[in-house]
């Protein structure tokens, strides 16, 4: 179970990096998506969302400020978090009172943030989170991403991967309220495994 949580956490971190990369590249955005680009490119944002992939739901919260990223993920009764700061990645398992420290992974090393081939392909309407909502669609290779909107609100994203089905991310909060406390690391009472001196 802990391995699954670590994988989910890693996906949450990569997701936040993907969002940052998507808005910082040379991609041409649709008129609705363009309105949200400023929030992500500001380098300071807070997002709360639920991700459903293959019937499994994970709730996540992401804080970004400058070079710091904090992700909190709850899935199947387990909660864990990742904090990226000071050129290190801290995987914090509060229930096990354990912290694993690894070198910070550069966004380009995730293999998921190259958006040079990301293309705006148009718009449409589909059922998302129980509502019939308009979307703007982008392709990146064989993968599609649809950005859904509920009025002036970014309702979420749907990722469509051929042969693997859909993954829906429903966004409940998107703002720029990012307290510094979001990036705090426990200073005592935790077992620490520091692997930051080793490259991966």
N, C-alpha and C positions, 0 to 999 in steps of 0.2 A: 504494500500500500504506500509506503514511504517513497518507493521508487516511482510510483505513478504520480505522486504529488510533486516530486522533483521534476519529472517530465512536464507536468502541467505548468509548473512555475516557469520552467524554461520557455515553454510556449508563450506564456504571458509576457515574459521579458522580450522575446523575439517579436511578439505582436506590437509592443510599444515601439520597438525600434523600426518595425516595418512602417508604422504610421508616420514616424518622424521622417523616414527615408522617402516615403511616398510624396510627402508635401515639399521636400527639399530638392527633389529632382527636377527634371525639365518637362515633366508631364503636363500636358494640356488638360485642364480640369473642366468639367461641365459647369454650367452656371450655378447650380445649387451647391455642389461640392466646393467650388471656389470660395464661397462665403465662410467656410470653416477652415480654410487653409491658414489664415492668419493666426488662429489659436495654436495650431501645431507648430508653425514656423516661429512663433514667439519664443519657443524653448521653455515655456512654463505652462503646463496644463495638468488637469486632474480629470480622470475618466473612471466612471463606475459602470460595469457592464456584466452581462451574463453570456457565457459562450456555451452553445449546445452543439456537440459533435458526436455523431453516431449514437444519439440518444442519451449521452452523458452530459449533464449540466455542470459547469464550473462558474462560480461567481468570482469576479476579480475587480480590483481597484488599482489604478496606476497613477502615480504621481511623477511628474517630470519637472525638473528645474535645472537648467544649464546642463552640466555633465552628470547630474545625479538622477537616478531612476529608482523608484520603489514600487514593487508589485506585491499585492496581497491576494492570495488565491484560496478559495474554499471549494472543495470537491469531495463528494461522497463522505461527508462527515469529518474530513481532515482539512486543516488550515495550515498554510505555510507562506513564507514571504521571501522576496529577494530584494536586496538593496545594492545598487551599484553606485559607488562613490570612491574617491581617493584611488582611482585606478585599480580597484578591486571589486569582486562580486561576492556579496555575503548572502549565503542561503541560510535563512534562519528558521529552524524548526522549533517553535515555541513549546509545543506539547512534549517534545523530547528534550527540551533545554539544550539544544545543540546548534552550533553555528559552523558552517563549512565555508571557508574563505578560499577563493580561487582568483587567478588573474582576471582582470576585466577583459571581456571579449569585445574586440572591435566590431562595430556593426557590420563591416564588410566581410567579416569572417563567419557570419551566421549562414551565409549562402541564401538568405531570404530577403535581402534588402536591395537588390539590384533592380532599380525601377526604370532603367534606361529603355527597356522594351515595353513599358507600361503604356497602353493606348486607350484613350477615351473612345468608346464604340457606340455610344448613344444612350437612350433612356427608354423607360417603359414603366409598367405597373405590375405588381405581383403581391401575393399574400405574404406578409412578414409580421411576426409577433401578433398574429390574430387580426391584423388589419390589412386592407387592400391599400398599399402605399406606392407612390412613385419612386423610381430609383434611377441612378445614373451608373452606367456599367463601364468597367475597365477590363482589359485583357492584359495578361502577362504570360506569354507563351501559350500553353493550353489552358491555363487557369483564368477564371473570371472572378471579378469582385464587383458586387453590386452595393452601392451606397444608398440606403433607404432614408426617406424624409417624411416626417409627420408635421406638416405645416412648415414652420421655419426651424424645426428641430431635426438634428441628425439622429434618426431612430436606431440606426445600426448598419451592420454590413453582413452580406452573405458571400461566402467564398465557395465557389463551385469548382471542384477538381474532377476531371473525367475519371471514372472508375472508382472514385473514392467518396462520392456523394457531396452533400452540402454541409457547411458549418456556418451557423448563424451567431452573430454577436449583437446582442440587444443592448444599446447604450441607454442608461437611465440618468447619468450625470455627465456633463462635459462642461467644465468651467476652468478658471485659472486660479482657483483657491488652493495654493500649495504651501502648507506650513512646513517650516524646516524640520519640525519634529517627525515628519513622515520618513526622514532618512536616518533617524537615530538607530544605533546598534546597541543591544544590551551590553553593559559593561561588566556585569558579574552574574554568577549563578548559572552560567552556560558552559558546556563543554565545547571548546574551540578546536577545530581541525584546520590549521592554516596551511593551505597548499599554494599560496599566492606566489611562492618563489619558483614554482614549477610551471613551465609553459605547456600549453595543450595544443 
